Amino acid sequence: MHADMQGSPWASDVVTLAVEVLRVLADPTRLQIAGLLLDEEKSVSDLAAELDRPGPGVSQHLAKMRMARLVTTRRQGTSVLYRVENDHVRQLVIDTIGHVEHLLEEIPAHHRPLRAASS
């Protein structure tokens, strides 16, 4: 263990990288992108349409997320599809939103029963 991290359960380089990962996710658009990619792959144009944002801006956010290893890509024909990198990233996003829902609501959305869709 490093002398400057005495008493810390993690090495300095691990903490530094963790802070960088959290910094990348600390952008509202990037957090929304991560949420949209939790359960399915999407292209830049799909994400841009769902977020009502310009494609080039979404692409820049995805590039930062890719550098932080939060998302990965897969080529399908001429399209590039994005998805969250792994289950750890998926759980980080879910836990972050779940924690905030607990802070803001008496009964958080993730604890409410699902309502049947109206016919």
MODELLER restraints for C-alpha pairs under 7 A, 6 or more apart:
rsr = mdl.restraints
at = mdl.atoms
rsr.add(forms.Gaussian(group=physical.xy_distance, feature=features.Distance(at['CA:1:A'], at['CA:11:A']), mean=6.24, stdev=0.5))
rsr.add(forms.Gaussian(group=physical.xy_distance, feature=features.Distance(at['CA:2:A'], at['CA:11:A']), mean=6.70, stdev=0.5))
rsr.add(forms.Gaussian(group=physical.xy_distance, feature=features.Distance(at['CA:5:A'], at['CA:11:A']), mean=6.70, stdev=0.5))
rsr.add(forms.Gaussian(group=physical.xy_distance, feature=features.Distance(at['CA:5:A'], at['CA:12:A']), mean=6.33, stdev=0.5))
rsr.add(forms.Gaussian(group=physical.xy_distance, feature=features.Distance(at['CA:21:A'], at['CA:68:A']), mean=5.99, stdev=0.5))
rsr.add(forms.Gaussian(group=physical.xy_distance, feature=features.Distance(at['CA:24:A'], at['CA:65:A']), mean=6.64, stdev=0.5))
rsr.add(forms.Gaussian(group=physical.xy_distance, feature=features.Distance(at['CA:25:A'], at['CA:31:A']), mean=5.44, stdev=0.5))
rsr.add(forms.Gaussian(group=physical.xy_distance, feature=features.Distance(at['CA:30:A'], at['CA:61:A']), mean=6.16, stdev=0.5))
rsr.add(forms.Gaussian(group=physical.xy_distance, feature=features.Distance(at['CA:34:A'], at['CA:84:A']), mean=6.58, stdev=0.5))
rsr.add(forms.Gaussian(group=physical.xy_distance, feature=features.Distance(at['CA:35:A'], at['CA:93:A']), mean=6.94, stdev=0.5))
rsr.add(forms.Gaussian(group=physical.xy_distance, feature=features.Distance(at['CA:37:A'], at['CA:83:A']), mean=5.10, stdev=0.5))
rsr.add(forms.Gaussian(group=physical.xy_distance, feature=features.Distance(at['CA:37:A'], at['CA:84:A']), mean=5.77, stdev=0.5))
rsr.add(forms.Gaussian(group=physical.xy_distance, feature=features.Distance(at['CA:38:A'], at['CA:84:A']), mean=6.08, stdev=0.5))
rsr.add(forms.Gaussian(group=physical.xy_distance, feature=features.Distance(at['CA:38:A'], at['CA:90:A']), mean=5.85, stdev=0.5))
rsr.add(forms.Gaussian(group=physical.xy_distance, feature=features.Distance(at['CA:40:A'], at['CA:83:A']), mean=6.54, stdev=0.5))
rsr.add(forms.Gaussian(group=physical.xy_distance, feature=features.Distance(at['CA:41:A'], at['CA:81:A']), mean=5.63, stdev=0.5))
rsr.add(forms.Gaussian(group=physical.xy_distance, feature=features.Distance(at['CA:41:A'], at['CA:82:A']), mean=5.24, stdev=0.5))
rsr.add(forms.Gaussian(group=physical.xy_distance, feature=features.Distance(at['CA:41:A'], at['CA:83:A']), mean=4.79, stdev=0.5))
rsr.add(forms.Gaussian(group=physical.xy_distance, feature=features.Distance(at['CA:42:A'], at['CA:81:A']), mean=5.07, stdev=0.5))
rsr.add(forms.Gaussian(group=physical.xy_distance, feature=features.Distance(at['CA:42:A'], at['CA:82:A']), mean=5.37, stdev=0.5))
rsr.add(forms.Gaussian(group=physical.xy_distance, feature=features.Distance(at['CA:42:A'], at['CA:83:A']), mean=6.86, stdev=0.5))
rsr.add(forms.Gaussian(group=physical.xy_distance, feature=features.Distance(at['CA:43:A'], at['CA:79:A']), mean=6.86, stdev=0.5))
rsr.add(forms.Gaussian(group=physical.xy_distance, feature=features.Distance(at['CA:43:A'], at['CA:80:A']), mean=5.88, stdev=0.5))
rsr.add(forms.Gaussian(group=physical.xy_distance, feature=features.Distance(at['CA:43:A'], at['CA:81:A']), mean=4.59, stdev=0.5))
rsr.add(forms.Gaussian(group=physical.xy_distance, feature=features.Distance(at['CA:43:A'], at['CA:82:A']), mean=6.05, stdev=0.5))
rsr.add(forms.Gaussian(group=physical.xy_distance, feature=features.Distance(at['CA:44:A'], at['CA:55:A']), mean=6.19, stdev=0.5))
rsr.add(forms.Gaussian(group=physical.xy_distance, feature=features.Distance(at['CA:44:A'], at['CA:58:A']), mean=6.55, stdev=0.5))
rsr.add(forms.Gaussian(group=physical.xy_distance, feature=features.Distance(at['CA:44:A'], at['CA:59:A']), mean=6.19, stdev=0.5))
rsr.add(forms.Gaussian(group=physical.xy_distance, feature=features.Distance(at['CA:45:A'], at['CA:55:A']), mean=5.97, stdev=0.5))
rsr.add(forms.Gaussian(group=physical.xy_distance, feature=features.Distance(at['CA:48:A'], at['CA:54:A']), mean=5.83, stdev=0.5))
rsr.add(forms.Gaussian(group=physical.xy_distance, feature=features.Distance(at['CA:48:A'], at['CA:55:A']), mean=5.20, stdev=0.5))
rsr.add(forms.Gaussian(group=physical.xy_distance, feature=features.Distance(at['CA:48:A'], at['CA:58:A']), mean=6.12, stdev=0.5))
rsr.add(forms.Gaussian(group=physical.xy_distance, feature=features.Distance(at['CA:65:A'], at['CA:71:A']), mean=5.87, stdev=0.5))
rsr.add(forms.Gaussian(group=physical.xy_distance, feature=features.Distance(at['CA:66:A'], at['CA:72:A']), mean=6.12, stdev=0.5))
rsr.add(forms.Gaussian(group=physical.xy_distance, feature=features.Distance(at['CA:69:A'], at['CA:85:A']), mean=6.38, stdev=0.5))
rsr.add(forms.Gaussian(group=physical.xy_distance, feature=features.Distance(at['CA:70:A'], at['CA:84:A']), mean=5.85, stdev=0.5))
rsr.add(forms.Gaussian(group=physical.xy_distance, feature=features.Distance(at['CA:70:A'], at['CA:85:A']), mean=5.21, stdev=0.5))
rsr.add(forms.Gaussian(group=physical.xy_distance, feature=features.Distance(at['CA:70:A'], at['CA:89:A']), mean=6.22, stdev=0.5))
rsr.add(forms.Gaussian(group=physical.xy_distance, feature=features.Distance(at['CA:71:A'], at['CA:82:A']), mean=6.44, stdev=0.5))
rsr.add(forms.Gaussian(group=physical.xy_distance, feature=features.Distance(at['CA:71:A'], at['CA:83:A']), mean=5.44, stdev=0.5))
rsr.add(forms.Gaussian(group=physical.xy_distance, feature=features.Distance(at['CA:71:A'], at['CA:84:A']), mean=4.25, stdev=0.5))
rsr.add(forms.Gaussian(group=physical.xy_distance, feature=features.Distance(at['CA:71:A'], at['CA:85:A']), mean=4.38, stdev=0.5))
rsr.add(forms.Gaussian(group=physical.xy_distance, feature=features.Distance(at['CA:72:A'], at['CA:82:A']), mean=5.71, stdev=0.5))
rsr.add(forms.Gaussian(group=physical.xy_distance, feature=features.Distance(at['CA:72:A'], at['CA:83:A']), mean=5.65, stdev=0.5))
rsr.add(forms.Gaussian(group=physical.xy_distance, feature=features.Distance(at['CA:72:A'], at['CA:84:A']), mean=6.21, stdev=0.5))
rsr.add(forms.Gaussian(group=physical.xy_distance, feature=features.Distance(at['CA:72:A'], at['CA:85:A']), mean=5.13, stdev=0.5))
rsr.add(forms.Gaussian(group=physical.xy_distance, feature=features.Distance(at['CA:73:A'], at['CA:80:A']), mean=6.36, stdev=0.5))
rsr.add(forms.Gaussian(group=physical.xy_distance, feature=features.Distance(at['CA:73:A'], at['CA:81:A']), mean=5.45, stdev=0.5))
rsr.add(forms.Gaussian(group=physical.xy_distance, feature=features.Distance(at['CA:73:A'], at['CA:82:A']), mean=4.58, stdev=0.5))
rsr.add(forms.Gaussian(group=physical.xy_distance, feature=features.Distance(at['CA:73:A'], at['CA:83:A']), mean=6.46, stdev=0.5))
rsr.add(forms.Gaussian(group=physical.xy_distance, feature=features.Distance(at['CA:74:A'], at['CA:80:A']), mean=5.73, stdev=0.5))
rsr.add(forms.Gaussian(group=physical.xy_distance, feature=features.Distance(at['CA:74:A'], at['CA:81:A']), mean=5.19, stdev=0.5))
rsr.add(forms.Gaussian(group=physical.xy_distance, feature=features.Distance(at['CA:74:A'], at['CA:82:A']), mean=6.58, stdev=0.5))
rsr.add(forms.Gaussian(group=physical.xy_distance, feature=features.Distance(at['CA:75:A'], at['CA:81:A']), mean=6.13, stdev=0.5))
rsr.add(forms.Gaussian(group=physical.xy_distance, feature=features.Distance(at['CA:84:A'], at['CA:90:A']), mean=6.47, stdev=0.5))
rsr.add(forms.Gaussian(group=physical.xy_distance, feature=features.Distance(at['CA:98:A'], at['CA:110:A']), mean=6.92, stdev=0.5))
rsr.add(forms.Gaussian(group=physical.xy_distance, feature=features.Distance(at['CA:101:A'], at['CA:108:A']), mean=5.08, stdev=0.5))
rsr.add(forms.Gaussian(group=physical.xy_distance, feature=features.Distance(at['CA:101:A'], at['CA:109:A']), mean=6.91, stdev=0.5))
rsr.add(forms.Gaussian(group=physical.xy_distance, feature=features.Distance(at['CA:102:A'], at['CA:108:A']), mean=5.53, stdev=0.5))
